[in-house]
Amino acid sequence: MLYAAKCYWPGVTETDVERVAARADRAGLAAGGNTVVYLGSLLFAADDLVLCLFRGPSRAAVIQASDRLGIPCERLMDSAWLGPGLSAQDEAPPRSPPWAAEHGPGVPRTATEALE
């Protein structure tokens, strides 16, 4: 299932979000199966807001993963991906979106291995 974590994060910067992605990468949150996968984030710095996108087996697993990643999640919302090339039934965007290559090392992968 796909989840969006709404995070009110006063003073958040792009560097803060990049650190979360690096922690997720080190934690191996890109593995498949019944793991939590950190798919990336949308940063709204002027509003102190970050929306983090996860794929996971349950709300509890995603909340645990976001806590371990140090994400100040105030709300977790069930979500559906409605992007190009995917149907409404698809759970998540492709693992390697075209823009991911631009960011190089530390591009978010998954969050479950951080729990292990």
C-alpha positions in Angstrom: 0.0 0.0 0.0 1.1 3.5 -0.7 1.3 6.1 2.1 2.1 9.8 2.3 3.5 11.1 5.6 2.7 14.8 6.3 5.5 16.3 8.2 5.4 19.7 9.8 9.1 20.4 10.2 10.0 24.0 11.2 13.1 25.2 9.6 13.4 22.2 7.3 15.9 22.5 4.5 16.8 20.5 1.4 19.8 19.2 3.3 17.6 17.8 6.1 15.5 15.9 3.5 18.6 14.7 1.8 19.8 13.3 5.1 16.6 11.4 5.5 17.1 9.9 2.0 20.7 8.9 2.9 19.5 7.2 6.2 16.9 5.4 4.2 19.5 4.3 1.7 21.9 3.1 4.4 19.0 1.3 6.1 18.3 -0.6 2.8 14.7 0.6 2.5 14.7 -0.3 -1.2 14.3 -4.0 -0.7 11.1 -5.7 -1.9 8.8 -8.1 -0.1 7.1 -7.1 3.1 9.4 -4.2 3.7 8.8 -0.5 3.9 10.1 1.4 0.9 11.0 5.1 1.1 10.1 6.5 -2.3 11.1 10.1 -1.8 9.8 13.4 -0.6 8.3 16.7 -1.7 9.7 19.7 0.2 7.7 22.9 0.7 10.4 24.8 2.6 8.4 28.1 2.8 5.6 26.2 4.6 7.9 24.1 6.8 6.3 21.0 5.3 7.6 17.8 3.8 5.4 15.0 2.3 7.3 11.7 2.4 6.1 8.9 0.2 6.3 5.3 1.4 5.2 1.9 0.2 4.7 -0.6 3.0 2.7 -3.6 4.3 0.9 -1.6 7.0 0.4 1.8 8.6 2.3 0.6 11.7 5.3 -0.5 9.7 5.5 2.8 7.9 5.1 4.8 11.1 7.9 2.7 12.7 10.1 3.3 9.6 9.5 7.1 9.6 10.3 7.2 13.3 13.6 5.4 12.9 14.5 7.7 10.0 13.9 10.7 12.2 11.0 12.1 10.2 8.6 14.2 12.3 5.5 12.7 10.9 2.3 14.2 12.2 -0.1 12.3 9.9 0.0 9.2 7.7 -2.4 9.1 4.8 -3.4 6.2 2.6 -2.6 7.3 -1.0 -3.0 6.3 -4.6 -0.5 7.1 -7.4 -2.2 8.8 -10.3 0.8 9.6 -12.5 1.7 9.2 -16.1 2.2 5.6 -17.2 0.5 4.1 -14.2 -3.1 3.1 -13.5 -5.0 4.1 -10.4 -4.6 0.6 -9.1 -0.8 0.8 -9.1 0.6 1.2 -5.6 3.7 3.3 -6.2 5.7 5.2 -8.8 8.5 3.4 -10.6 11.5 2.8 -8.3 13.8 4.7 -10.6 12.0 7.8 -11.8 13.7 9.7 -14.6 14.7 12.5 -12.3 16.4 10.2 -9.7 19.6 10.0 -11.8 20.0 13.7 -11.4 20.6 13.4 -7.6 23.3 10.8 -7.7 24.3 8.9 -4.5 21.9 9.0 -1.7 18.8 8.9 -3.8 16.1 7.4 -1.6 15.4 3.7 -2.0 13.6 2.0 0.9 13.0 2.3 4.7 12.4 -1.3 6.0 16.0 -2.3 6.3 16.4 0.6 8.7 14.1 -1.3 11.0 16.2 -4.4 10.9 
